Amino acid sequence: MLHQKTALRVAAPVAVLALALTACGGGEDKADAKEPATKPEAAATPAEAASGGEMATGESAEGKVEEEDGKVTYDITAMKVDVGTEAEAQELVQDKAEAKGMVLAVAHLKFTHKGGPALTSDSDAADGTSIWADGKRGALLIGAADDAPGCEDPYDVESWKTGESHTFCDSYLIPANAKEMEVRWAEEDGEPFIWKFPGQ
């Protein structure tokens, strides 16, 4: 059963829009005419190519997390998203109006310790997880998925060795009529890996 007294933390979407402003001129001047029309783009470095992007269903991504015991490499796979009802969502928040028209979405991510030191304390692997619906980030519900079926609490994992896997879950409120959901996971300051799931 999900926790009844969960605080709703409405996370403002962390979307940074880069807008390139260009000056509009009536025609080409001589400086522009001397430059080639297209410049060859530099190829992405292996580190850039490996960070972020769309993933196929069931496909795993490789990411690094700075844990208390050192830098750990994980294989991460978004397994599924469980979607609840509006009534369930309203039971989880103090102010029922904040959950009007919203449903609970629980993302299940499998993390496999691939390299680095064995962990002797809780893991931060799931910290880079978020759920988006129709292009907008959902509102995080802290602690709501800790005891959901098939989910482990990252604070209970105190020993984690190479080759071992754990499934962590994150809960978000998303619009009830969402057509598409995305589970995103990113390294700190990295581009997100994105797994898409159908809406309701």
C-alpha positions in Angstrom: 0.0 0.0 0.0 1.3 3.4 -0.8 2.0 5.9 2.0 -1.0 8.0 2.9 1.0 11.0 4.2 3.3 11.8 1.3 4.2 15.4 0.7 3.7 16.7 -2.8 6.7 18.5 -4.1 5.7 20.2 -7.3 8.9 20.3 -9.3 9.0 23.1 -11.8 9.9 21.5 -15.1 13.6 21.7 -15.6 13.5 22.7 -19.2 16.1 25.0 -20.6 15.2 26.6 -23.9 18.1 27.7 -26.0 17.0 30.3 -28.4 19.4 31.4 -31.1 18.6 35.0 -32.2 19.7 35.9 -35.6 19.6 39.3 -37.1 17.3 39.7 -40.1 18.9 41.5 -43.0 17.5 42.4 -46.4 20.2 40.6 -48.3 23.7 39.2 -48.1 26.6 41.4 -47.4 30.1 40.8 -48.8 31.4 39.2 -45.5 28.6 36.6 -45.7 29.2 35.9 -49.4 32.9 34.9 -48.7 32.0 32.2 -46.2 30.9 28.8 -47.5 27.2 28.1 -47.3 27.7 25.1 -45.0 30.4 24.3 -42.6 31.3 20.7 -41.9 30.2 19.8 -38.3 32.7 18.2 -36.0 31.9 14.6 -35.2 30.6 13.9 -31.7 33.2 12.6 -29.3 32.6 9.1 -27.9 31.7 10.6 -24.5 29.1 12.9 -26.1 27.6 10.1 -28.2 27.3 7.8 -25.2 25.4 10.3 -23.1 21.7 10.5 -23.5 19.2 9.8 -26.3 16.1 7.8 -27.0 16.2 4.2 -26.0 14.1 1.3 -27.3 11.8 -0.6 -25.0 13.9 -2.9 -22.9 17.1 -1.4 -24.0 19.7 -0.6 -21.3 21.8 2.6 -21.0 25.2 2.8 -19.3 25.6 5.6 -16.8 28.0 6.6 -14.1 27.1 7.8 -10.6 29.3 9.3 -8.0 28.4 7.2 -4.9 29.8 7.6 -1.4 32.2 4.7 -2.1 33.4 6.1 -5.4 32.3 6.3 -9.1 30.1 3.3 -10.1 29.0 2.3 -13.6 25.4 1.0 -14.0 23.3 -0.5 -16.7 20.0 1.2 -16.4 16.7 -0.1 -18.0 13.3 1.5 -17.6 11.1 -1.6 -17.2 7.6 -0.2 -17.1 5.3 2.5 -15.8 2.4 1.6 -13.6 -0.5 4.2 -13.8 -3.1 4.6 -11.1 -6.4 6.4 -10.8 -7.3 9.9 -10.0 -8.8 8.7 -6.7 -5.5 7.0 -5.7 -3.6 10.2 -6.6 -5.8 12.3 -4.3 -5.2 9.9 -1.4 -1.5 10.6 -1.6 -1.5 14.4 -1.2 -2.6 16.8 1.5 -4.3 19.3 -0.8 -6.8 17.3 -3.0 -7.1 20.2 -5.4 -3.4 19.8 -6.4 -4.1 16.3 -7.6 -7.4 17.1 -9.5 -7.1 15.6 -13.0 -3.9 13.9 -12.1 -2.9 10.2 -11.8 -0.1 8.5 -10.1 2.6 7.1 -12.4 5.3 4.8 -11.0 8.4 4.2 -13.1 10.3 0.9 -12.5 14.0 1.1 -13.3 16.4 -1.8 -13.1 20.0 -0.8 -12.1 22.8 -3.4 -12.6 26.2 -2.6 -10.9 28.6 -3.0 -13.8 31.9 -1.6 -12.5 33.5 0.4 -9.7 33.6 -0.2 -6.0 31.1 -2.3 -4.1 28.7 -0.1 -2.2 28.6 -0.2 1.5 25.8 2.3 2.0 22.6 3.4 0.2 22.8 4.3 -3.5 22.1 7.5 -5.3 21.6 5.6 -8.7 17.9 6.5 -8.9 18.4 10.2 -8.2 18.6 11.0 -12.0 15.1 9.6 -12.7 12.0 11.6 -13.8 8.7 11.0 -15.5 7.4 13.3 -18.3 4.0 13.2 -19.8 3.2 14.8 -23.2 6.5 16.8 -23.0 6.1 18.2 -19.4 7.8 16.9 -16.3 5.4 15.4 -13.7 5.2 16.4 -10.1 7.5 14.2 -7.9 5.9 12.4 -5.0 8.6 11.6 -2.5 8.4 8.1 -0.9 5.1 7.1 -2.6 6.7 4.1 -4.4 8.9 2.8 -1.7 6.6 -0.1 -0.9 5.0 -0.6 -4.3 5.1 -4.1 -5.6 8.4 -4.9 -7.3 10.1 -1.8 -6.0 13.1 -1.7 -3.6 13.9 1.2 -1.3 17.4 2.5 -2.3 18.0 3.3 1.4 17.7 -0.4 2.3 20.4 -1.4 -0.2 23.5 -1.3 1.9 25.7 -3.8 0.1 25.8 -3.9 -3.7 28.5 -5.7 -5.7 29.4 -5.9 -9.4 26.9 -8.0 -11.3 24.0 -7.5 -8.8 20.7 -5.7 -9.8 18.1 -3.8 -8.0 14.8 -2.3 -9.1 14.1 1.3 -7.8 10.9 3.2 -8.5 10.0 6.8 -8.6 6.4 8.2 -8.3 5.1 11.3 -10.1 1.7 12.9 -10.6 0.9 13.3 -14.3 -2.2 14.4 -16.2 -4.9 11.7 -16.4 -5.3 12.2 -20.1 -1.6 12.0 -21.1 -1.1 10.4 -24.5 2.6 9.6 -24.0 4.9 9.1 -21.0 8.7 9.2 -20.9 10.9 7.8 -18.2 14.2 9.8 -18.2 17.4 9.0 -16.4 20.5 11.2 -16.6 24.0 11.4 -15.1 24.7 14.5 -13.1 24.9 17.4 -15.6 24.4 14.9 -18.4 21.8 14.5 -21.2 18.9 12.2 -20.3 18.3 8.7 -21.7 14.6 8.5 -22.7 12.3 5.5 -22.7 8.8 6.1 -24.1 5.7 4.4 -22.9 2.1 4.8 -24.2 -0.4 6.9 -22.1 -3.7 5.7 -21.0 
